[in-house]
Amino acid sequence: MTATRDAVGIEHPNHGDLDGIERRLIAEFDVNVPADVVRSLIADVASGFDDAQVRTYIPILVERIARDWLRDAVGQTG
């Protein structure tokens, strides 16, 4: 199950939308992780919030969870 931008409740690109998250994480992990894997991870993480009633912080949480997962996967710290 993958989330769409509407399902995540992101309406304005300045609010940390999924595209911005994708760009940042792809740039950060481009050496170790293919872009399609990053996109898939972000969609999977975002889908976990599909039923959330409070949606304000979902982009922040998605980015944080995905970044932590990617760091663990490639053995980065910090």
C-alpha positions as CSV (number, residue, x, y, z in Angstrom):
1,M,0.0,0.0,0.0
2,T,1.6,3.3,-1.1
3,A,0.5,6.7,0.0
4,T,-0.3,9.5,-2.4
5,R,0.4,13.1,-1.7
6,D,-3.4,13.7,-1.1
7,A,-3.5,10.8,1.4
8,V,-0.6,12.3,3.3
9,G,-2.5,15.6,3.4
10,I,0.3,17.7,1.9
11,E,-1.2,20.6,0.0
12,H,1.6,23.1,-0.4
13,P,5.1,22.4,-1.6
14,N,6.6,24.6,1.1
15,H,5.4,22.3,3.8
16,G,7.9,19.5,3.2
17,D,6.0,17.6,0.6
18,L,7.0,14.1,-0.5
19,D,8.9,15.5,-3.6
20,G,11.1,17.6,-1.4
21,I,11.7,14.7,0.9
22,E,12.6,12.5,-2.0
23,R,15.0,15.1,-3.4
24,R,16.8,15.5,-0.1
25,L,17.1,11.8,0.7
26,I,18.1,10.8,-2.8
27,A,20.9,13.5,-2.8
28,E,22.0,12.4,0.7
29,F,22.1,8.6,-0.1
30,D,22.8,8.6,-3.8
31,V,26.1,6.8,-3.5
32,N,24.7,3.9,-1.6
33,V,21.0,3.6,-2.4
34,P,19.2,3.8,-5.8
35,A,16.7,6.6,-6.2
36,D,13.8,4.1,-6.8
37,V,14.5,2.4,-3.5
38,V,14.4,5.8,-1.7
39,R,11.1,6.7,-3.4
40,S,9.6,3.3,-2.5
41,L,10.7,3.6,1.1
42,I,9.2,7.1,1.4
43,A,5.9,5.9,0.0
44,D,5.8,2.9,2.3
45,V,6.6,5.1,5.4
46,A,4.0,7.6,4.4
47,S,1.4,4.9,3.9
48,G,1.7,4.1,7.6
49,F,0.1,7.5,8.3
50,D,-2.9,7.0,5.9
51,D,-5.4,6.8,8.8
52,A,-3.8,9.6,10.9
53,Q,-6.3,12.2,12.1
54,V,-3.6,14.8,12.8
55,R,-1.6,15.3,9.6
56,T,0.4,18.4,10.3
57,Y,3.7,16.7,11.2
58,I,3.4,13.7,8.8
59,P,6.0,15.1,6.3
60,I,8.5,15.6,9.1
61,L,7.9,12.2,10.5
62,V,8.1,10.5,7.1
63,E,11.5,12.2,6.4
64,R,12.9,11.4,9.9
65,I,11.8,7.7,9.8
66,A,13.0,7.2,6.2
67,R,16.4,8.9,6.9
68,D,16.9,6.8,10.0
69,W,16.1,3.6,8.1
70,L,18.5,4.6,5.3
71,R,21.3,5.5,7.7
72,D,20.9,2.1,9.5
73,A,20.8,0.3,6.1
74,V,24.1,1.9,4.9
75,G,25.8,2.0,8.3
76,Q,25.9,5.8,8.7
77,T,25.9,7.5,12.0
78,G,24.7,11.0,12.9
